[in-house]
Amino acid sequence: MNEKKELTLDLFGMTCANCAMRIQRGLGSAAGVEEARVNFARETAFVRVDAGTDPRGLIEAVEKLGYTAAISSGNQRSTDEKHRQAATKMRNRFLISALLSLPLIYTMVGHFRALAFLPMPHWIMDPWVQFLLATPVQFWIGFPFYNGAYRSIKNGAANMDVLVALGTSAAFGYSLYSMFTGKAGLYFETSAVLITFLVGGKWLEAIARGRSSEAIRSLLNLKPERATVKRENEWIEIPAEFVRVGDTILVRPGEKIPTDAIVSEGSSAIDESMLTGESLPIEKAVGSTVLGGTVNGTGSLTVRATATGDQTVLASIVKIVEEAQGSHAPLQRVADRISSVFVPTVIVASILTLVAWLLIDVDNVSRALENAIAVIVIACPCALGLATPVSLLVGTGRAASLGILFRNAEALEAVATLEQIAFDKTGTLTEGKPRVSLIHSTAAADDAVLGAVAAVETRSEHPLATAIVNEAKRRGIEIGKATDVQVEPGGGVRGRLGDSLVIAGNLRFLTESGATPPEDLVSRMSSAEGEGRTIVWARIWGTYDHWVAIALEDSLKESSVHAVERLKQLGIAPLILSGDNLPTVGRIANALGIANFSASLSPANKVKKVADLRQQGIRIGMAGDGINDAPALAAATVGFAMGNGTDVAKQTAQVILVKGDLARMADAIAVGRATVHNIRQNFFWALLYNGLGIPVAALGFLAPWIAGAAMAMSSVSVILNALRLKRVRI
């Protein structure tokens, strides 16, 4: 059997999703390559090849396409630095371009009679001044567009770079012709303004790509830098990456567990919410499995490493996120698809116009040239180039005012097509913090015994203990000072309150302490346990002898019910994908009226559920707030993260609900639908100008300066149409 290996290449020089597609096709056809996947967001290529394949052949395949590549060093810092440098470079180019273009923009008002009252300094209308301002924008700032156009044509395609290079060059070239021949009509501002707008969009794109790496970095930061291991009967501290399978590791209270392992000594409650989605800490004892990156509670543990490096659960999550990132919405490529037909058509029309007018009047070369240039100028892709970015700019601004942040343009386009929304439960639909929901006791008044339990629980750092203390405070119960308090990690707590002995914890802890609750109390709490609530049992004896059972649950957010109702009104079907147990998830689903739900899912299983739905052709969104949700957020058509969630979820998701208000999810979808509709309108108007203007210019009824004005008006109409999004009702 032919062995395979996987290689990762760092890519340089990509400017759009089409670049990634060309490189992917080029690598896929290279010798020895079984599979090639290019991630535009991460600027990397993942290639599966025969074991004997020389990586230099892959690099050469990329270079033949006009790009550069290098074997990835795997250094996250160097990747981050590459993104920062790209964003900084694009920002500087945009600022310089904007500075040079501002005087030229001002001259554009001279074309509009309504603004004729504005003062127009003589020097700013001087052709040489405009030439000096426009030249660096055209040939220095605009060089990447020329370069991209060359690559596109070289590979047998025509993208937006070709349109930009053709249109701006026509306007700039005719301006030079007019300047040196003394003819009327300068269009330097046309080329400079278009390039400035597009470079600004490239800057925003570079920022978005740089942020995509932050999700991976946040995941990697879960792993602690150091680990305490036992070597030759001595405890020593070593870098966590040097831990080997079989090593005995000491994990103190509050420390992160360095790798996947099995508990060999001790017991504790482990916070696994970042990996499993479990809302409450999980009790661990000898023989229990613990996961790298999770946080130890109050007990000290000795564990034996069972997996390290790429084999850990955390590493698998990192890999899933890397593979799922970088998908693109189809609307982003609409302009390029149009231009692939549009550009050749314009060139042919311009040449035919030139030839036709020369045949009509061979001595009037000037007239023929003007008409041919008029065809190109009227076809300048200003409106087509602005159709998408201006609408996206206004749409994202409107969304931001509602507390909705779209990480990139693709997300705003994609939310408009969603058919289903999958919710994580903990911290997304629910508050993510336990609270007391039910108390039963053998005492006449629950408040009296709740105060006694809270007195001993104040000495415990367990989240359940904190919830009980908070409930006592909420009820205004005076909490006494307990003495002789002993906390048993993984079990409970015991102590004295005056003449009474108080013991509280899980049922096993009380039973082992010789306290068995009465059957009628157990029966009363059975339904609460069946609903997935956690029960804390307590016994108080001394002056009085009472039993207490306290049920705790993770309550629904106030916004969840309204959010689900609004999504249903928009025709979007909700479902729940959770790592919690089935009774708990079922209770939440019933409360929200959601019939479709799955429980006890690992991060990988969540991704599989999402991937299965996407393979069925369903456009699905995923809403979550935890690290465990990151792979599913990346795998979904659109990932929604709560603003009060983890950094990893926020960096992986494409949409962030700033205040964690799920009701804003429906607003995000409404904004997306309105924006996509607006973009399609812009495409229509942009192409209408060209469709009507080209034949008029070819027939000689449109002078180049009028063509430039018409082209400018097409841009104005697109911008005005986009501004309507500010007034659209959500």
C-alpha positions in Angstrom: 0.0 0.0 0.0 1.4 3.4 -1.0 2.0 5.4 2.2 0.8 9.0 2.4 2.0 12.1 4.3 0.5 15.5 4.9 2.3 18.8 4.3 1.3 22.4 5.2 2.5 25.2 3.0 2.5 28.9 3.8 1.2 30.9 0.8 2.0 34.4 -0.2 0.4 36.8 -2.8 -3.2 35.7 -2.6 -5.7 38.6 -3.1 -9.1 36.9 -3.3 -10.9 33.6 -3.0 -10.3 33.0 -6.7 -6.5 33.0 -6.0 -7.1 30.2 -3.5 -9.2 28.2 -6.0 -6.5 28.5 -8.7 -3.7 27.4 -6.3 -5.9 24.5 -5.1 -6.5 23.3 -8.6 -2.8 23.7 -9.4 -1.7 21.7 -6.4 -4.3 19.1 -7.0 -2.9 18.4 -10.5 0.7 18.2 -9.3 2.5 14.8 -9.3 2.0 12.7 -6.2 -0.8 14.8 -4.8 -3.9 12.9 -3.6 -5.7 15.9 -2.0 -5.1 19.6 -1.8 -7.1 22.1 0.3 -6.2 25.9 0.3 -7.4 27.9 3.3 -7.7 31.5 2.1 -8.3 32.9 5.6 -5.2 31.2 7.1 -3.2 31.6 3.9 -2.1 28.0 4.0 -2.4 24.9 1.9 -2.9 21.4 3.3 -1.7 18.8 0.9 -1.9 15.0 1.2 0.8 13.4 -1.0 2.7 10.2 -1.6 5.3 9.6 1.1 8.1 10.0 -1.4 6.9 13.3 -3.0 9.5 16.1 -3.0 7.9 19.3 -1.4 10.0 21.4 -3.8 7.7 20.2 -6.6 4.7 21.6 -4.8 6.4 24.9 -4.2 7.3 25.1 -7.9 3.6 24.3 -8.8 2.5 27.3 -6.8 5.2 29.6 -8.3 4.2 28.7 -11.8 0.8 30.2 -11.0 2.5 33.5 -10.0 2.4 33.0 -6.3 5.0 32.0 -3.7 5.0 29.3 -1.1 7.2 27.8 1.6 7.0 24.7 3.9 5.1 25.9 7.0 7.3 26.2 10.1 4.3 25.5 12.3 5.3 28.6 14.3 2.0 30.4 15.3 3.9 33.6 16.2 5.4 33.9 12.6 1.9 33.3 11.2 0.4 36.0 13.4 3.3 38.4 12.4 2.6 37.7 8.7 -1.0 38.7 9.2 -0.1 41.8 11.1 2.4 42.9 8.5 -0.1 42.4 5.7 -2.8 44.4 7.5 -0.3 47.2 8.4 1.0 47.4 4.8 -2.5 47.6 3.4 -3.6 50.2 5.9 -0.6 52.4 5.0 -1.4 52.1 1.3 -5.0 53.0 1.9 -4.2 56.1 4.0 -1.7 57.3 1.4 -4.1 56.7 -1.4 -6.9 58.5 0.4 -4.7 61.5 1.1 -3.7 61.8 -2.6 -7.3 61.2 -3.8 -9.1 63.8 -1.6 -8.2 66.8 -3.8 -9.3 64.8 -6.8 -12.6 63.8 -5.2 -13.2 67.5 -4.6 -12.8 68.2 -8.3 -15.6 65.7 -9.0 -18.1 68.1 -7.6 -17.4 70.3 -10.6 -19.4 67.9 -12.6 -22.6 68.5 -10.6 -24.5 71.8 -11.2 -26.2 71.5 -7.8 -22.8 71.9 -6.1 -21.5 74.6 -8.4 -21.5 77.1 -5.6 -18.6 75.4 -3.9 -15.3 77.3 -4.3 -13.0 75.6 -6.8 -9.3 76.7 -6.5 -7.6 77.2 -9.8 -4.6 75.1 -8.9 -6.7 72.0 -8.1 -8.1 72.0 -11.6 -4.6 72.2 -13.2 -4.0 69.1 -15.3 -0.4 68.7 -14.0 -1.5 68.8 -10.4 -4.1 66.2 -11.0 -1.6 64.1 -12.9 0.9 64.3 -10.1 -1.7 63.3 -7.5 -3.2 60.4 -9.6 0.0 58.9 -10.9 1.2 57.3 -7.6 -2.3 56.0 -6.9 -2.6 54.5 -10.4 0.8 52.8 -10.6 2.1 52.4 -7.0 -1.1 51.9 -4.9 -2.8 50.2 -7.8 0.1 47.9 -8.7 -1.4 44.8 -7.0 -4.4 45.1 -9.3 -2.2 45.1 -12.3 -0.3 42.2 -10.9 -3.5 40.3 -10.1 -4.9 41.0 -13.6 -1.7 39.6 -15.1 -2.0 36.4 -13.1 -5.6 36.1 -13.9 -5.1 36.5 -17.7 -2.0 34.2 -17.5 -4.2 31.5 -16.1 -7.0 31.9 -18.6 -9.5 33.8 -16.4 -10.8 37.4 -16.0 -11.6 38.6 -12.5 -12.2 42.0 -10.9 -8.5 42.8 -11.0 -8.7 42.8 -14.8 -11.7 45.1 -14.7 -10.0 47.5 -12.3 -6.8 47.6 -14.3 -8.7 48.0 -17.6 -11.1 50.7 -16.4 -8.7 52.8 -14.4 -6.0 52.6 -17.2 -8.6 53.7 -19.8 -9.6 56.7 -17.7 -6.0 57.6 -16.8 -4.7 57.1 -20.3 -7.4 59.2 -21.9 -6.7 61.9 -19.3 -3.1 61.9 -20.4 -4.2 62.1 -24.0 -6.5 65.0 -23.3 -3.8 66.8 -21.2 -1.2 66.6 -23.9 -3.5 67.4 -26.8 -5.4 70.2 -25.1 -8.8 68.4 -25.4 -11.4 68.8 -22.7 -12.0 65.9 -20.3 -9.8 64.8 -17.4 -10.7 61.6 -15.6 -7.8 61.3 -13.1 -10.2 61.3 -10.2 -12.1 58.4 -11.6 -9.2 56.0 -11.5 -7.8 57.3 -8.1 -11.1 57.1 -6.2 -11.9 53.6 -7.4 -8.5 52.3 -6.4 -8.8 54.0 -3.0 -12.1 52.3 -2.3 -10.9 48.9 -3.3 -7.6 49.2 -1.3 -9.7 50.1 1.7 -11.7 46.9 1.2 -8.5 44.9 0.9 -7.3 46.4 4.3 -10.5 45.3 6.0 -10.0 41.8 4.5 -6.4 41.6 5.8 -7.7 42.4 9.3 -10.3 39.7 9.1 -7.8 37.1 7.9 -5.4 38.1 10.7 -8.1 37.6 13.3 -8.9 34.1 12.1 -5.6 32.9 13.6 -6.5 34.2 17.0 -9.0 31.4 17.5 -6.2 28.8 17.0 -3.9 30.7 19.4 -6.6 30.9 22.1 -7.1 27.1 21.8 -3.4 26.5 22.1 -3.2 28.7 25.2 -5.5 26.3 27.0 -2.6 24.0 27.5 -0.4 25.0 30.4 3.2 25.8 29.8 4.6 23.8 32.7 3.7 20.4 34.3 4.8 18.8 37.5 5.8 15.1 36.8 7.4 12.4 38.9 10.8 11.3 37.7 12.9 8.8 39.7 10.7 9.3 42.8 11.1 13.1 42.7 8.6 15.7 41.6 10.1 18.0 39.0 8.6 20.8 36.9 9.1 20.5 33.1 7.7 22.1 30.0 4.3 20.6 29.3 5.3 19.5 25.8 7.9 17.2 27.3 5.2 15.1 29.1 5.3 11.5 27.9 2.6 8.8 27.9 2.7 7.0 31.2 4.2 10.0 33.2 2.7 10.5 36.6 1.6 14.2 37.0 0.7 16.2 40.0 -2.2 18.7 39.4 -2.8 21.1 42.3 -6.1 22.9 43.0 -6.9 25.6 40.4 -4.2 24.3 37.9 -4.9 23.3 34.3 -4.4 19.6 33.5 -1.5 19.4 31.0 -2.7 16.4 29.0 -5.3 13.7 28.7 -4.9 11.3 31.7 -6.4 8.9 34.2 -6.7 9.8 37.9 -4.5 7.5 40.0 -4.8 9.3 43.4 -7.2 11.9 44.9 -10.6 13.3 43.9 -11.8 16.7 42.8 -14.4 18.5 40.7 -13.1 19.3 37.2 -14.4 22.2 35.1 -14.7 20.6 31.6 -17.1 23.2 30.2 -14.6 24.4 27.6 -14.3 20.9 26.1 -17.5 18.9 26.9 -20.2 21.6 27.3 -21.1 20.2 30.7 -22.6 23.1 32.7 -21.4 21.9 36.1 -18.0 20.7 37.3 -17.6 17.0 37.0 -16.6 14.9 40.0 -13.4 12.9 39.4 -12.0 10.0 41.5 -9.5 7.2 41.0 -9.9 5.7 37.6 -11.7 8.7 36.1 -10.5 10.2 32.8 -9.4 13.9 32.7 -8.7 16.0 29.6 -5.8 18.3 28.9 -6.7 22.0 29.1 -9.5 21.5 31.7 -9.3 23.2 35.1 -8.9 21.3 38.4 -11.1 22.4 41.2 -10.3 22.3 44.9 -8.8 18.9 45.3 -5.3 17.8 44.5 -4.9 15.0 41.9 -2.3 12.6 40.8 -2.9 11.5 37.2 -1.2 9.2 34.7 -0.8 10.6 31.1 -2.6 8.5 28.5 -2.2 10.8 25.4 0.1 13.6 24.5 0.7 16.0 21.6 -1.6 15.5 18.6 -3.5 12.7 20.2 -5.2 14.7 22.9 -8.8 15.9 22.8 -7.7 19.5 22.8 -5.4 18.9 19.8 -8.2 17.3 17.9 -10.3 20.4 18.5 -7.5 22.7 17.2 -7.3 20.5 14.1 -11.1 20.6 13.5 -11.2 24.4 13.8 -8.3 24.7 11.3 -9.9 22.5 8.8 -13.4 24.1 9.1 -12.2 27.7 8.8 -12.0 29.6 5.5 -15.3 28.8 3.8 -16.6 31.5 1.5 -20.1 32.7 0.5 -21.0 32.5 -3.2 -22.1 36.2 -3.5 -18.5 37.3 -3.0 -17.6 35.8 -6.4 -20.6 37.1 -8.3 -18.7 40.2 -9.5 -15.8 38.1 -10.7 -18.2 35.7 -12.5 -19.9 38.7 -14.2 -16.5 40.2 -15.1 -15.3 36.9 -16.7 -17.9 37.6 -19.5 -18.1 41.3 -19.1 -14.4 42.1 -19.7 -14.0 40.3 -23.0 -17.3 41.8 -24.2 -16.1 45.3 -23.4 -12.8 44.8 -25.1 -14.4 43.4 -28.2 -17.0 46.2 -28.3 -14.2 48.9 -27.9 -12.2 47.3 -30.8 -15.2 47.0 -33.0 -16.1 50.6 -32.3 -12.6 51.8 -33.3 -12.6 49.8 -36.5 -16.2 50.8 -37.4 -15.5 54.5 -37.1 -12.2 54.2 -39.0 -14.1 52.6 -41.8 -16.7 55.4 -41.7 -14.1 58.2 -41.6 -10.5 57.0 -42.0 -9.1 60.5 -41.6 -10.9 61.1 -38.3 -8.7 58.9 -36.1 -9.4 61.2 -33.1 -13.2 60.6 -33.3 -12.7 56.9 -33.6 -10.4 56.8 -30.6 -12.7 59.0 -28.5 -15.7 56.7 -29.2 -13.6 53.6 -28.5 -12.4 55.1 -25.2 -15.9 56.2 -24.3 -17.0 52.5 -24.5 -14.2 51.5 -22.1 -14.9 54.5 -19.7 -18.6 53.9 -19.5 -17.8 50.2 -18.8 -15.4 51.2 -16.0 -16.3 48.9 -13.1 -16.8 51.6 -10.4 -20.4 50.7 -9.7 -19.8 47.0 -10.2 -16.8 47.2 -7.8 -18.8 49.2 -5.2 -22.0 47.2 -5.5 -21.0 44.7 -2.8 -18.6 46.6 -0.5 -20.7 49.7 0.0 -23.8 47.7 0.9 -21.7 45.5 3.2 -20.3 48.6 4.9 -23.7 50.1 5.6 -25.2 46.7 6.6 -22.4 46.0 9.1 -22.7 49.5 10.5 -26.5 49.0 11.0 -25.8 45.7 12.6 -23.2 47.2 14.9 -25.7 49.8 16.2 -27.9 46.8 17.2 -25.1 45.1 19.1 -24.3 42.6 16.3 -20.7 42.3 15.0 -20.0 40.5 11.7 -16.4 39.3 11.5 -16.3 39.4 7.7 -18.3 40.1 4.6 -19.0 36.4 3.9 -20.8 36.1 7.2 -23.2 39.0 6.4 -24.0 37.4 3.0 -24.3 33.9 4.4 -26.8 34.7 7.2 -29.4 35.6 4.6 -29.5 32.0 3.4 -29.8 30.2 6.7 -32.6 27.6 7.1 -31.8 26.2 10.5 -30.0 27.3 13.7 -28.4 24.9 16.1 -27.9 26.1 19.7 -25.5 25.0 22.3 -27.4 24.9 25.6 -25.0 26.0 28.4 -24.3 29.7 28.4 -26.2 30.2 25.1 -29.8 29.3 25.8 -29.1 29.2 29.5 -27.3 31.4 32.0 -24.4 29.0 32.4 -24.4 29.3 36.2 -26.2 26.9 38.6 -29.0 28.3 40.8 -31.3 26.9 43.4 -34.6 25.9 41.9 -36.2 23.7 44.5 -35.8 23.0 48.3 -37.5 20.2 50.3 -36.7 19.6 54.0 -38.1 17.9 57.0 -38.1 21.2 58.9 -41.2 23.5 59.3 -39.4 26.3 57.4 -37.0 25.8 54.6 -35.2 29.2 55.2 -33.9 28.1 58.6 -32.2 25.0 57.4 -31.0 26.7 54.2 -29.1 29.2 56.4 -27.4 26.4 58.3 -26.3 24.7 55.0 -25.1 28.0 53.6 -23.0 28.6 56.7 -20.8 25.6 56.0 -20.9 26.0 52.3 -19.3 29.5 52.6 -16.0 27.6 53.2 -16.2 25.7 49.9 -15.3 27.1 46.5 -17.4 24.6 44.6 -19.9 26.4 42.2 -22.8 24.5 43.8 -21.8 25.8 47.2 -21.6 29.3 45.8 -25.1 29.0 44.4 -26.5 27.8 47.7 -24.9 30.7 49.5 -26.2 33.2 46.9 -29.7 31.8 47.3 -29.6 32.3 51.1 -28.4 35.9 50.6 -31.2 36.5 48.1 -33.8 35.4 50.6 -32.3 37.7 53.2 -31.3 34.8 55.5 -28.7 35.6 58.1 -25.7 33.2 57.6 -24.0 32.2 60.8 -20.3 31.5 61.2 -19.5 27.8 61.0 -16.5 26.2 62.8 -14.5 23.0 62.4 -15.4 23.1 58.6 -13.8 20.3 56.5 -14.1 20.3 52.8 -13.9 16.9 51.1 -13.1 17.3 47.4 -15.5 15.3 45.2 -17.9 14.7 48.1 -19.0 17.7 50.2 -18.5 19.6 53.4 -19.1 19.2 57.1 -18.8 21.6 60.0 -20.5 22.9 63.2 -23.0 25.7 63.6 -23.4 26.4 67.3 -24.5 23.1 68.9 -25.5 21.5 65.5 -23.4 19.4 63.2 -24.0 20.1 59.5 -23.0 17.8 56.6 -23.8 18.6 53.0 -22.8 17.1 49.6 -23.7 14.4 47.1 -25.7 11.4 48.2 -22.6 9.1 48.1 -20.8 11.4 50.5 -23.6 11.5 53.0 -24.2 7.7 52.8 -20.5 7.0 53.4 -20.7 9.4 56.4 -23.4 7.3 57.9 -26.4 9.5 56.9 -29.1 8.0 54.8 -31.9 10.4 53.8 -35.6 9.4 54.4 -37.3 7.6 51.6 -40.1 10.1 51.3 -37.6 12.9 50.7 -35.8 10.8 48.1 -39.1 10.2 46.4 -40.0 13.9 46.4 -36.7 14.7 44.7 -36.7 11.9 42.1 -38.7 14.0 39.6 -36.1 16.8 39.9 -33.3 14.3 39.3 -35.1 12.9 36.3 -35.3 16.4 34.8 -31.5 16.7 34.9 -31.2 18.9 38.0 -28.3 18.4 40.4 -29.2 17.5 44.0 -27.3 18.6 47.1 -28.2 16.6 50.2 -27.7 17.9 53.7 -28.3 16.7 57.3 -28.4 18.9 60.4 -28.5 17.4 63.8 -27.9 18.4 67.4 -30.5 20.8 68.9 -32.6 19.9 65.9 -32.5 16.9 63.5 -33.5 17.8 60.0 -32.8 16.7 56.4 -32.6 19.1 53.4 -32.6 18.4 49.7 -31.6 21.3 47.4 -32.1 21.0 43.6 -30.0 23.2 41.4 -30.3 23.9 37.7 -29.0 26.1 34.9 -31.9 28.5 34.1 -33.0 29.8 30.7 -31.9 33.2 29.6 -34.8 35.7 29.5 -34.1 36.3 25.8 -34.1 32.6 24.7 -37.9 32.2 24.4 -38.3 35.4 22.4 -35.3 34.5 20.2 -36.6 31.1 19.3 -40.1 32.5 18.5 -38.6 35.2 16.2 -36.5 32.6 14.4 -39.6 30.5 13.7 -41.4 33.6 12.4 -38.5 34.1 9.9 -39.0 30.5 8.7 -35.8 29.1 10.5 -36.0 25.8 12.3 -34.2 25.7 15.7 -32.4 22.7 17.2 -30.2 22.0 20.2 -26.8 20.3 20.1 -25.4 20.0 23.7 -22.8 18.2 25.7 -25.2 18.0 28.7 -27.2 14.9 29.7 -30.4 14.0 28.0 -32.9 14.9 30.8 -31.4 18.4 31.2 -31.4 19.1 27.5 -34.9 17.7 27.1 -36.2 20.1 29.9 -34.7 23.1 28.1 -36.0 22.0 24.7 -39.5 21.5 26.0 -39.5 24.9 27.7 -38.6 26.5 24.3 -40.8 24.4 22.1 -37.9 22.9 20.2 -38.6 19.3 19.0 -35.2 18.5 17.5 -32.4 18.2 20.1 -29.4 16.0 20.8 -27.5 15.5 24.1 -24.2 14.2 25.4 -22.4 15.3 22.3 -18.6 15.7 22.2 -17.1 18.6 20.1 -16.4 16.1 17.3 -20.0 14.8 17.4 -21.4 18.3 17.2 -19.2 19.0 14.1 -20.5 15.7 12.6 -24.1 16.7 13.2 -23.5 20.1 11.5 -21.6 18.6 8.7 -24.3 16.0 8.0 -26.9 18.7 7.7 -24.7 20.7 5.3 -24.2 17.6 3.2 -28.0 17.4 2.9 -27.9 20.9 1.4 -29.2 22.6 4.5 -27.7 26.1 5.3 -27.2 25.9 9.1 -26.1 28.4 11.7 -24.5 27.4 15.0 -24.8 29.5 18.2 -22.5 28.8 21.1 -20.3 30.4 23.8 -17.7 27.9 24.8 -14.4 26.5 23.6 -16.1 23.2 23.1 -18.4 24.9 20.5 -15.5 26.3 18.5 -15.3 23.4 15.9 -19.0 23.4 15.3 -19.1 27.2 15.0 -16.3 27.0 12.3 -18.0 24.1 10.5 -21.4 25.7 10.3 -22.5 28.0 7.4 -22.4 30.8 10.0 -21.2 30.6 13.6 -22.8 32.9 16.2 -20.9 33.5 19.5 -22.2 35.2 22.6 -20.3 38.4 23.5 -19.9 37.2 27.1 -18.6 33.8 26.0 -15.0 32.5 25.7 -12.4 34.2 23.4 -12.1 31.1 21.3 -15.8 31.0 20.5 -15.8 34.7 19.6 -12.7 34.4 17.4 -14.0 31.3 15.6 -17.5 32.5 15.0 -18.3 34.8 12.1 -21.0 36.7 14.1 -20.7 38.0 17.7 -23.8 39.0 19.7 -22.1 41.7 21.9 -24.4 41.4 24.9 -25.1 37.7 24.5 -28.7 38.6 23.7 -30.1 35.8 21.5 -32.9 38.0 20.4 -30.3 39.8 18.3 -29.8 36.7 16.2 -33.0 37.3 14.4 -31.9 40.9 13.8 -28.7 39.7 12.4 -30.5 37.5 9.9 -32.9 40.3 9.0 -29.9 42.7 8.4 -28.3 40.0 6.3 -31.3 39.4 4.1 -31.8 43.2 3.6 -28.2 43.6 2.7 -28.1 40.8 0.1 -31.3 42.1 -1.5 -29.6 45.5 -1.6 -26.4 44.1 -3.3 -28.5 42.4 -6.0 -30.2 45.7 -6.7 -26.8 47.4 -6.9 -25.7 44.7 -9.4 -28.8 45.4 -11.5 -28.2 49.2 -11.6 -24.5 48.9 -12.2 -25.1 46.5 -15.2 -28.0 48.6 -16.5 -25.7 51.7 -16.8 -23.2 49.6 -18.8 -25.9 47.8 -20.8 -27.4 51.1 -22.0 -24.2 53.2 -22.0 -22.0 50.9 -24.1 -24.1 50.9 -27.3 -24.8 54.6 -27.0 -21.0 55.3 -26.7 -20.3 53.0 -29.6 -22.7 54.9 -31.8 -20.8 58.1 -31.1 -23.5 59.8 -29.0 -21.5 59.8 -25.8 -18.3 61.8 -25.4 -15.7 60.4 -23.0 -16.4 63.1 -20.5 -20.1 62.3 -20.6 -19.3 58.7 -20.3 -17.2 59.5 -17.2 -20.1 61.5 -15.7 -22.5 58.6 -16.4 -20.1 56.2 -14.8 -19.8 58.5 -11.8 -23.6 58.7 -11.5 -23.8 54.9 -11.6 -21.5 54.9 -8.5 -23.6 57.6 -6.8 -26.8 55.6 -7.4 -25.2 52.5 -5.9 -24.1 54.4 -2.8 -27.5 56.0 -2.3 -29.2 52.7 -2.7 -26.9 51.2 -0.1 -27.6 54.0 2.3 -31.2 53.0 2.4 -30.2 50.1 4.6 -29.9 52.6 7.4 -33.6 53.1 7.3 -34.7 49.5 6.8 -37.0 48.2 9.6 -35.6 45.2 11.4 
